[in-house]
Amino acid sequence: MRVAADVMNGETHEVELPEGATYARLLDEIGENPEAAVVVVDGRPVPEDATVEADEVEVMRTVSGGR
C-alpha cells in the first residue's frame, strides 16, 4: 500500500507499506517518534496501533514541556 504522509512542517513523504502495517510503522518509516507525533485521518487522530487504511494522512507533532 502506498501512503502519502503530509507532515505539519511542510514535508510530504511517499511510503510503501506492507498489508496490515500500523500507523506506528508509518511514523517509523518517515522518521517520526510515535510518542511525539500523531497521525490524523479525515481530521481525526488515529491510534498508532490501528491498521493503515488511508492512502493520505497528516502527521502532527505534539508539543510538550513546561514545569
C-alpha positions as CSV (number, residue, x, y, z in Angstrom):
1,M,0.0,0.0,0.0
2,R,1.4,3.4,-1.0
3,V,0.7,6.2,1.6
4,A,1.3,9.9,1.4
5,A,2.2,11.4,4.8
6,D,1.9,15.2,5.0
7,V,4.0,16.4,8.0
8,M,2.8,19.7,9.5
9,N,6.2,21.3,8.7
10,G,5.6,21.0,5.0
11,E,7.3,17.8,4.2
12,T,5.5,15.1,2.3
13,H,6.7,11.5,2.4
14,E,5.5,8.8,0.0
15,V,5.9,5.4,1.8
16,E,5.2,1.9,0.6
17,L,3.8,-0.2,3.5
18,P,3.0,-3.9,3.6
19,E,-0.6,-5.0,4.0
20,G,-1.6,-4.9,7.7
21,A,1.0,-2.2,8.7
22,T,0.1,0.1,11.6
23,Y,0.3,3.8,11.9
24,A,3.2,3.4,14.3
25,R,5.1,1.6,11.4
26,L,4.2,4.5,9.1
27,L,5.7,7.0,11.7
28,D,8.8,4.9,12.0
29,E,9.2,4.8,8.2
30,I,9.2,8.6,7.9
31,G,11.4,9.1,10.9
32,E,8.9,10.4,13.4
33,N,8.7,9.3,17.0
34,P,5.3,7.8,17.8
35,E,5.5,9.3,21.3
36,A,6.0,12.8,19.8
37,A,3.6,12.7,16.8
38,V,0.0,11.8,16.0
39,V,-1.4,10.6,12.7
40,V,-4.6,12.4,11.5
41,V,-7.0,10.9,9.0
42,D,-10.0,12.9,7.8
43,G,-9.4,15.4,10.6
44,R,-9.4,12.8,13.4
45,P,-6.4,11.3,15.2
46,V,-6.0,7.6,14.8
47,P,-4.4,5.2,17.3
48,E,-0.9,4.2,16.5
49,D,-1.7,0.5,16.7
50,A,-4.5,0.8,14.2
51,T,-4.0,-0.7,10.7
52,V,-3.3,1.8,8.0
53,E,-6.3,2.1,5.7
54,A,-6.0,5.6,4.3
55,D,-3.7,6.5,1.3
56,E,-3.3,10.1,2.5
57,V,-2.6,11.1,6.1
58,E,-1.4,14.2,8.1
59,V,1.2,13.9,10.8
60,M,1.1,16.4,13.6
61,R,4.0,16.8,16.1
62,T,2.9,17.1,19.6
63,V,4.2,19.8,21.9
64,S,5.3,19.1,25.4
65,G,7.2,20.9,28.1
66,G,6.7,23.3,30.8
67,R,7.1,23.0,34.5
